[in-house]
């Protein structure tokens, strides 16, 4: 039913492929490589020279005995093909990485994700398709989202399988041992090709919730899977004008999505999916609240215009009031301009992202927001103990930076652990020349929810041209890593990952 309804809607197949005459963007390949000689932090956005990597890491310190499993990570990695360089960070072909913890050491693997797009362009020897923010010379038409699905955003380990996720198409099934790409995955015949976003939420019992969106059709797709990966329910919610939601919130009884006023408004000048959107700061961010038990039951509320890439967690109190938190920005200009400028070798200064707390009362029809930290603290990539997803939590792990302590690079520079019960934040600031990526909380075996464990995260050391991994005691992040690992090569910055215990 879901697939039949979606395919009846106009422009579903044209989610990324836009009709009309197309003119290619100018490649910034030469500009980037010249800039890399002066701004070494641009190593974070250098295209991978190889499509596969494997090595043992060099360990400093001692890895905790209970840390046994694999950290799977994903992100854009191939930015150049032939003499062409992509014009936006999000357009790079995805690469899956695995950091495997065993016997006091770490074995690293990385493989490019062999999507339909990657294979077609390898055969052609050139870029073929319009992407999120890039139009190559003489582009081919995009007939479905999976034509240009790079699978480059996040990872999902669920129902005994491993997936690489994108924003608007199918998950790519990945072999967890070899990291080989096994193909686009359909959770059921009826949902084949339906959009499945990069930030599904999994409850402690394994139940999975997700959303997707079709911009041209003005529809949100809602997903409910059981712990084995079987589709329990799907649903459609009309959303016009459509924005560009990236993440969402799940509580015990509700799904909450924020639809920013970055509206899908393609016209004759549109050349890429990003260019098809217009930012309207004078319009509200619409807040959609959906009943998990019945997707047809929902209501709309409003917040001031804002852009939120990532939420930490959501929960409901005894009065049915929903509480959640997110990394709030006043606009999407960092994505629109900053993530394009770095591909040409330029620096950028985006609007500050400040973490906010939200309170939503469905009965009163109100939603309020307030900043959680001091004005000079910026933060992103909030994560929690996965065992309290959708339940009340007190601990938040995130990347951050202080405007009072600038580095030469424009990225985040610290890992912070915030304890709401104690109203205390502890922080470790990485040294100059090191750019951290998303850090995760890994529970110690047998520990209580939000108890003992470790913060585990990767970083790019552009001073030594090495990718690193660091392990912190969650109760003493400010003391620095208890163990660190260094790879014999440097890989570009990725986006998101998942830890899977052995």
C-alpha positions as CSV (number, residue, x, y, z in Angstrom):
1,X,0.0,0.0,0.0
2,X,2.8,2.4,0.9
3,X,4.7,1.9,-2.3
4,X,1.5,2.1,-4.5
5,X,0.5,5.4,-2.8
6,X,4.0,6.9,-3.1
7,X,4.4,6.1,-6.7
8,X,1.0,7.7,-7.5
9,X,2.3,11.0,-6.1
10,X,3.9,13.5,-8.5
11,X,7.7,13.9,-8.5
12,X,8.4,11.0,-6.1
13,X,10.9,9.5,-8.5
14,X,12.3,13.0,-9.0
15,X,13.3,13.5,-5.3
16,X,16.8,14.4,-6.4
17,X,16.6,14.4,-10.2
18,X,15.1,17.7,-11.3
19,X,13.6,18.2,-14.7
20,X,14.6,20.9,-17.2
21,X,17.8,21.9,-19.0
22,X,20.9,21.3,-16.8
23,X,24.2,23.3,-16.7
24,X,27.2,21.8,-15.0
25,X,29.0,23.4,-12.1
26,X,32.6,24.3,-12.4
27,X,35.0,21.9,-10.7
28,X,37.0,23.2,-7.8
29,X,39.6,20.5,-7.9
30,X,42.7,22.7,-8.6
31,X,41.5,25.3,-6.1
32,X,41.2,22.7,-3.4
33,X,44.6,21.1,-3.8
34,X,46.3,24.5,-3.9
35,X,44.5,25.5,-0.7
36,X,45.4,22.2,1.0
37,X,49.1,23.2,1.0
38,X,48.3,26.3,3.1
39,X,45.3,25.0,5.2
40,X,46.3,21.6,6.4
41,X,43.0,21.1,8.1
42,X,41.5,20.7,4.7
43,X,42.9,17.1,4.9
44,X,39.5,16.5,6.5
45,X,37.9,16.9,3.0
46,X,40.5,15.3,0.8
47,X,39.3,12.5,-1.4
48,X,40.4,9.0,-0.5
49,X,43.2,7.8,-2.8
50,X,42.2,4.1,-2.3
51,X,38.8,2.4,-2.0
52,X,39.9,-0.1,0.7
53,X,42.1,0.0,3.8
54,X,43.1,-2.4,6.5
55,X,45.7,-2.1,9.3
56,X,46.4,-2.7,12.9
57,X,46.3,0.4,15.0
58,X,49.2,1.5,17.2
59,X,47.9,1.6,20.8
60,X,48.9,4.1,23.5
61,X,47.7,3.4,27.0
62,X,45.6,0.4,27.8
63,X,42.3,-0.5,26.3
64,X,39.6,-1.4,28.9
65,X,39.1,-5.1,29.4
66,X,35.4,-4.9,28.9
67,X,35.6,-3.0,25.6
68,X,35.0,-5.8,23.1
69,X,33.1,-5.2,19.8
70,X,33.2,-3.1,16.7
71,X,32.7,0.6,16.1
72,X,31.2,1.0,12.6
73,X,31.4,4.5,11.0
74,X,30.3,6.0,7.8
75,X,30.7,9.3,5.9
76,X,31.5,10.9,2.5
77,X,35.0,9.8,1.3
78,X,35.4,10.0,-2.5
79,X,35.1,13.6,-3.6
80,X,36.9,13.4,-7.0
81,X,36.5,11.3,-10.1
82,X,38.6,12.0,-13.1
83,X,39.3,15.8,-13.2
84,X,36.0,16.6,-11.4
85,X,35.5,17.4,-7.7
86,X,32.1,17.5,-6.0
87,X,30.9,20.9,-4.9
88,X,29.3,19.9,-1.6
89,X,30.6,17.7,1.3
90,X,27.4,15.6,1.3
91,X,27.9,14.5,-2.3
92,X,31.0,12.3,-1.6
93,X,30.6,8.6,-2.1
94,X,30.3,6.8,1.2
95,X,32.9,4.7,2.9
96,X,32.2,2.3,5.8
97,X,34.8,1.8,8.5
98,X,35.1,-0.8,11.3
99,X,37.3,-0.4,14.3
100,X,37.4,-3.9,15.9
101,X,38.4,-4.2,19.6
102,X,39.8,-7.5,20.6
103,X,42.7,-8.9,22.7
104,X,44.0,-5.5,23.7
105,X,44.3,-4.2,20.2
106,X,42.3,-2.6,17.4
107,X,42.1,-3.8,13.8
108,X,40.8,-1.2,11.3
109,X,39.0,-1.8,8.0
110,X,37.5,0.6,5.5
111,X,35.6,-0.1,2.2
112,X,33.9,2.2,-0.3
113,X,30.2,1.5,-0.5
114,X,29.6,0.1,-4.0
115,X,26.2,1.8,-4.7
116,X,24.5,1.9,-8.0
117,X,25.9,5.4,-8.5
118,X,29.5,4.4,-7.6
119,X,29.5,1.4,-9.9
120,X,28.0,3.3,-12.8
121,X,30.5,6.2,-12.4
122,X,33.4,3.8,-12.1
123,X,32.4,2.2,-15.4
124,X,32.0,5.5,-17.1
125,X,35.1,7.1,-15.6
126,X,33.3,10.3,-14.7
127,X,30.6,11.8,-12.5
128,X,27.2,11.1,-13.9
129,X,24.4,12.3,-11.7
130,X,23.2,15.5,-10.0
131,X,23.7,15.2,-6.2
132,X,22.6,17.1,-3.2
133,X,24.7,20.2,-4.1
134,X,26.6,19.3,-7.2
135,X,25.8,19.1,-10.9
136,X,28.5,17.4,-13.0
137,X,29.1,18.0,-16.8
138,X,26.5,16.4,-19.1
139,X,24.5,14.7,-16.3
140,X,22.3,11.7,-16.8
141,X,18.7,11.8,-15.6
142,X,17.9,10.5,-12.1
143,X,15.0,8.1,-12.3
144,X,14.7,7.3,-8.6
145,X,16.4,8.2,-5.4
146,X,18.5,5.0,-5.4
147,X,20.1,6.1,-8.7
148,X,22.1,8.7,-6.8
149,X,21.9,7.1,-3.3
150,X,25.5,7.4,-1.9
151,X,24.7,5.7,1.5
152,X,27.1,8.1,3.1
153,X,25.5,9.3,6.4
154,X,25.1,6.8,9.1
155,X,25.1,3.1,10.1
156,X,22.4,0.8,11.5
157,X,22.9,-2.5,13.2
158,X,19.5,-4.1,13.6
159,X,17.8,-7.5,13.2
160,X,21.1,-9.2,12.8
161,X,22.1,-7.1,9.8
162,X,24.3,-4.1,9.2
163,X,23.2,-1.2,7.0
164,X,24.7,2.0,5.6
165,X,22.1,4.8,5.5
166,X,21.4,7.8,3.4
167,X,18.8,10.6,3.6
168,X,16.2,9.7,1.1
169,X,16.6,6.2,-0.3
170,X,17.1,2.6,0.6
171,X,19.5,1.3,3.2
172,X,22.6,-0.5,1.7
173,X,23.2,-3.8,3.4
174,X,26.8,-4.3,4.4
175,X,28.6,-7.5,5.3
176,X,29.8,-6.9,8.9
177,X,32.9,-9.0,8.5
178,X,34.3,-8.0,5.0
179,X,32.4,-4.7,4.8
180,X,31.4,-5.6,1.2
181,X,28.3,-4.0,-0.2
182,X,25.5,-6.6,-0.5
183,X,23.0,-4.4,-2.2
184,X,20.0,-2.1,-1.6
185,X,17.7,-3.5,1.0
186,X,13.9,-3.6,1.1
187,X,12.3,-4.3,4.5
188,X,9.3,-5.7,2.6
189,X,8.2,-5.9,-1.0
190,X,5.6,-3.1,-0.4
191,X,8.2,-0.7,0.9
192,X,10.9,-1.3,-1.8
193,X,12.5,2.0,-2.7
194,X,10.6,4.0,-0.1
195,X,12.7,6.7,1.7
196,X,14.3,5.6,4.9
197,X,16.2,8.4,6.7
198,X,19.7,8.1,8.3
199,X,18.6,8.5,12.0
200,X,16.2,5.7,12.9
201,X,15.5,5.4,16.7
202,X,15.7,2.1,18.4
203,X,14.0,1.5,21.7
204,X,15.5,-0.7,24.5
205,X,13.4,-3.7,23.3
206,X,14.7,-3.4,19.8
207,X,11.7,-1.8,18.3
208,X,12.7,0.6,15.5
209,X,11.0,3.9,14.4
210,X,12.0,6.0,11.4
211,X,10.8,8.5,8.9
212,X,11.5,9.4,5.3
213,X,10.3,12.2,3.0
214,X,9.3,12.8,-0.6
215,X,9.8,16.5,-1.3
216,X,8.1,16.7,-4.7
217,X,5.1,14.7,-3.3
218,X,4.9,16.7,-0.1
219,X,4.7,13.5,2.0
220,X,6.4,12.2,5.1
221,X,6.8,8.4,5.4
222,X,6.6,6.9,8.9
223,X,8.2,3.5,9.7
224,X,7.7,1.0,12.5
225,X,9.8,-2.2,12.5
226,X,10.1,-4.9,15.1
227,X,13.4,-6.1,16.7
228,X,13.9,-8.6,13.8
229,X,13.6,-6.0,11.1
230,X,10.1,-6.9,10.0
231,X,7.7,-4.1,9.0
232,X,4.9,-3.7,11.5
233,X,3.4,-0.5,10.1
234,X,4.0,2.3,7.7
235,X,2.1,5.6,7.2
236,X,2.0,8.8,5.3
237,X,1.5,12.3,6.6
238,X,0.9,15.2,4.2
239,X,3.5,18.0,4.6
240,X,3.3,21.0,2.4
241,X,5.5,22.9,2.0
242,X,8.1,20.3,2.7
243,X,11.2,21.2,4.5
244,X,14.4,19.1,5.0
245,X,14.1,17.2,8.3
246,X,17.2,15.2,9.1
247,X,16.6,13.7,12.6
248,X,13.6,13.2,14.8
249,X,12.5,12.4,18.4
250,X,10.8,9.2,19.8
251,X,9.2,9.0,23.2
252,X,7.2,6.2,24.8
253,X,4.0,7.3,23.0
254,X,4.9,9.8,20.3
255,X,7.1,10.7,17.3
256,X,8.1,14.3,17.0
257,X,9.5,15.9,13.9
258,X,10.6,19.5,13.3
259,X,10.0,20.8,9.8
260,X,12.3,23.8,9.2
261,X,11.2,26.6,6.9
262,X,13.8,25.5,4.3
263,X,11.1,24.8,1.8
264,X,11.2,22.8,-1.4
265,X,10.4,25.4,-4.1
266,X,12.1,24.3,-7.4
267,X,12.0,26.6,-10.3
268,X,13.5,26.9,-13.8
269,X,16.9,28.0,-12.3
270,X,17.1,24.9,-10.0
271,X,20.1,22.7,-10.7
272,X,20.5,20.6,-7.6
273,X,18.3,19.3,-4.7
274,X,19.8,21.9,-2.3
275,X,19.2,24.7,-4.8
276,X,15.5,23.7,-4.9
277,X,15.1,24.9,-1.4
278,X,14.5,28.4,0.0
279,X,15.1,29.6,3.6
280,X,12.3,31.6,5.0
281,X,13.3,33.0,8.4
282,X,10.0,34.9,8.7
283,X,8.1,31.6,8.7
284,X,7.8,29.1,11.7
285,X,9.4,25.8,12.1
286,X,6.4,23.4,12.2
287,X,6.4,20.7,14.9
288,X,4.7,17.5,14.0
289,X,3.6,15.2,16.9
290,X,2.4,11.7,15.8
291,X,0.7,9.1,18.0
292,X,2.9,5.9,17.8
293,X,-0.1,3.7,18.2
294,X,-2.0,5.3,15.3
295,X,-0.1,7.2,12.6
296,X,-3.3,8.9,11.4
297,X,-3.5,10.7,14.7
298,X,-1.2,13.8,14.7
299,X,-1.2,17.5,15.4
300,X,0.9,20.5,14.3
301,X,2.5,23.1,16.6
302,X,5.0,25.9,15.9
303,X,8.4,27.2,17.0
304,X,10.4,30.2,15.7
305,X,12.4,29.5,12.5
306,X,15.4,27.3,13.3
307,X,17.6,24.5,11.9
308,X,18.2,21.4,13.9
309,X,20.4,18.7,12.4
310,X,20.5,16.3,15.5
311,X,18.5,15.6,18.6
312,X,19.8,13.9,21.8
313,X,16.7,12.2,23.2
314,X,13.0,12.6,24.1
315,X,10.8,11.4,26.9
316,X,7.4,12.0,28.5
317,X,6.7,12.8,32.1
318,X,3.7,11.6,34.2
319,X,1.5,14.4,32.9
320,X,2.2,13.5,29.3
321,X,4.4,16.5,28.6
322,X,7.2,15.7,26.1
323,X,10.7,16.8,26.8
324,X,13.5,16.6,24.3
325,X,16.8,18.3,23.4
326,X,18.6,19.3,20.2
327,X,21.5,21.2,18.6
328,X,19.7,24.3,17.5
329,X,20.9,26.7,14.8
330,X,19.2,29.9,13.6
331,X,19.6,28.9,10.0
332,X,21.0,26.3,7.6
333,X,23.7,28.5,6.2
334,X,26.6,26.3,7.4
335,X,25.1,23.5,5.3
336,X,24.3,25.7,2.3
337,X,27.5,27.7,2.2
338,X,30.1,26.3,4.6
339,X,29.9,22.7,3.5
340,X,30.3,23.9,-0.1
341,X,33.1,26.3,0.5
342,X,35.4,23.7,2.1
343,X,35.1,21.7,-1.1
344,X,36.8,24.6,-2.9
345,X,39.4,24.9,-0.2
346,X,37.9,27.9,1.6
347,X,37.3,28.4,5.3
348,X,33.9,29.4,6.7
349,X,32.2,30.8,9.7
350,X,28.8,29.4,10.3
351,X,26.1,30.6,12.7
352,X,26.6,29.1,16.2
353,X,24.8,25.9,17.1
354,X,23.6,26.0,20.7
355,X,22.0,23.1,22.5
356,X,18.4,23.7,23.5
357,X,15.9,22.0,25.7
358,X,12.3,21.7,24.5
359,X,9.0,21.2,26.4
360,X,5.9,20.2,24.4
361,X,2.4,19.9,25.9
362,X,0.1,18.1,23.4
363,X,-3.0,18.9,25.5
364,X,-2.3,22.6,25.8
365,X,-1.0,22.8,22.3
366,X,2.2,24.5,23.3
367,X,5.9,24.0,22.8
368,X,8.7,26.0,24.5
369,X,12.5,26.1,24.1
370,X,15.4,27.4,26.1
371,X,19.2,27.2,25.7
372,X,21.0,24.6,28.0
373,X,24.5,26.1,28.2
374,X,26.4,29.3,28.2
375,X,26.2,31.5,25.0
376,X,29.8,30.9,24.0
377,X,29.4,27.1,23.9
378,X,28.6,25.5,20.6
379,X,27.8,21.8,20.3
380,X,26.7,19.1,17.9
381,X,26.4,15.3,17.5
382,X,24.5,14.7,20.8
383,X,24.2,11.0,21.8
384,X,23.0,9.1,24.8
385,X,23.2,5.7,26.4
386,X,21.2,3.6,23.8
387,X,19.6,1.7,26.7
388,X,17.5,4.7,27.7
389,X,16.4,5.8,24.2
390,X,12.9,7.3,24.4
391,X,13.0,7.2,28.3
392,X,14.2,9.9,30.7
393,X,18.0,10.4,30.5
394,X,20.4,12.5,32.5
395,X,23.6,12.1,30.5
396,X,24.5,13.6,27.1
397,X,27.7,13.1,25.1
398,X,28.4,15.7,22.4
399,X,31.1,17.5,20.5
400,X,31.6,21.1,21.3
401,X,33.8,24.2,21.1
402,X,34.1,27.5,22.9
403,X,34.0,30.8,20.9
404,X,36.5,32.1,23.4
405,X,39.1,29.5,22.4
406,X,39.4,29.4,18.6
407,X,41.5,26.9,16.7
408,X,42.8,27.5,13.2
409,X,40.2,25.1,11.8
410,X,36.5,26.0,11.8
411,X,35.3,22.6,13.2
412,X,34.4,21.5,16.7
413,X,37.4,20.7,18.9
414,X,36.2,19.1,22.2
415,X,34.2,16.2,23.6
416,X,31.8,17.1,26.4
417,X,29.8,15.0,28.8
418,X,26.8,16.8,30.4
419,X,25.1,15.3,33.5
420,X,21.7,16.9,34.0
421,X,21.2,15.5,37.5
422,X,24.4,17.3,38.7
423,X,24.1,20.1,36.2
424,X,27.8,19.5,35.4
425,X,29.7,19.5,32.1
426,X,33.1,17.9,31.8
427,X,35.2,18.6,28.7
428,X,38.3,17.4,26.9
429,X,39.7,19.8,24.3
430,X,41.7,18.2,21.6
431,X,45.1,19.7,20.9
432,X,45.8,22.0,17.9
433,X,46.0,20.0,14.7
434,X,43.3,17.4,15.8
435,X,39.6,17.5,14.6
436,X,37.3,15.1,16.5
437,X,34.4,13.2,14.9
438,X,31.2,12.0,16.6
439,X,31.9,10.3,19.9
440,X,29.6,7.6,21.3
441,X,28.8,6.2,24.8
442,X,29.7,2.5,25.2
443,X,28.2,0.9,28.3
444,X,30.5,-1.3,30.5
445,X,29.3,-4.9,30.5
446,X,26.7,-5.5,33.3
447,X,26.4,-1.8,34.1
448,X,23.1,-0.1,34.9
449,X,21.7,2.3,32.3
450,X,23.7,5.5,32.2
451,X,26.2,3.8,34.6
452,X,29.8,3.0,34.0
453,X,31.3,2.9,30.6
454,X,33.4,4.7,28.0
455,X,33.2,7.5,25.5
456,X,34.7,6.3,22.3
457,X,35.4,8.5,19.3
458,X,37.6,9.0,16.3
459,X,39.6,12.1,15.2
460,X,41.7,13.3,12.3
461,X,45.2,14.4,13.3
462,X,46.0,16.6,10.3
463,X,49.4,17.6,11.9
464,X,50.6,13.9,11.7
465,X,48.3,13.0,8.8
466,X,46.8,10.1,10.8
467,X,43.3,9.0,11.8
468,X,43.0,8.3,15.5
469,X,40.6,6.7,18.0
470,X,40.3,7.7,21.6
471,X,38.7,6.0,24.6
472,X,37.7,8.0,27.7
473,X,36.2,7.0,31.1
474,X,32.7,8.6,30.9
475,X,33.1,9.9,34.5
476,X,36.4,11.6,33.8
477,X,36.5,12.8,30.2
478,X,38.4,15.9,31.3
479,X,41.3,13.7,32.4
480,X,41.9,12.8,28.8
481,X,41.9,9.4,27.0
482,X,42.7,6.2,28.9
483,X,43.8,4.7,25.6
484,X,44.4,6.0,22.1
485,X,44.9,4.2,18.8
486,X,46.6,5.6,15.6
487,X,46.2,4.3,12.1
488,X,49.0,4.5,9.5
489,X,46.9,6.7,7.2
490,X,44.4,9.6,7.3
491,X,40.8,9.3,6.2
492,X,38.5,12.2,5.6
493,X,36.0,13.3,8.3
494,X,32.9,11.0,8.5
495,X,29.5,11.6,10.0
496,X,27.9,9.0,12.2
497,X,28.5,5.5,13.5
498,X,27.3,2.7,15.8
499,X,29.0,0.5,18.3
500,X,28.1,-3.2,18.3
501,X,29.3,-5.2,21.4
502,X,30.9,-8.6,20.8
